[in-house]
């Protein structure tokens, strides 16, 4: 079993749609959680951290369920510019040097 | 703007060559990492370093070595390049401070082709 698992997609949605990605992780001792965005042939960039109470940043909402060991990302009112691969990332240690990456979920938003 | 800089964007090398990939960060981060990324496999950790002159093996260290002589620089070395090392190589850094908010910062990647 992979340490961090994501549905690879692709998710193809029309502009304005709401789309949700889930991610499960295997290590219950995981300390912190993130969603990264990666555009084609570019490096991953931090989209948002995921806090225990859930958090929102504009059209993006991240949730964490420690009991079930999953993280979710919800994108509302999808834009063409949201097309990218979204990586779920789990940090095993307290000192930020043991991150485990999911393989990514590819999203394409179409006009 | 904080930065992680990788020396080459694209690189073509011959089988058997010794290859050096350089990474420099200007954020005074303690931790630095080398990953490779391949389609369907995601990011796989090759080596990381949490301090100058310190290094630890990641998940796939075979065929690679690293050097961290200065805090800001972390080099990845392919001792004898092989075609199965053709990949996108990503360097990243992180701080032991602000760890819950900022995660890793990545360089723009080096796409290495071994022929």
Interface residues (C-beta under 8 A of the other chain):
Chain A: X8 X32 X34 X36 X41 X42 X43 X44 X45 X46 X49 X51 X87 X89 X91 X94 X95 X96 X97 X99 X101 X102 X103 X104
Chain B: X30 X31 X33 X35 X40 X41 X42 X43 X48 X50 X90 X94 X95 X96 X99 X100 X101 X102 X103 X104 X105 X106 X107 X108 X109 X111
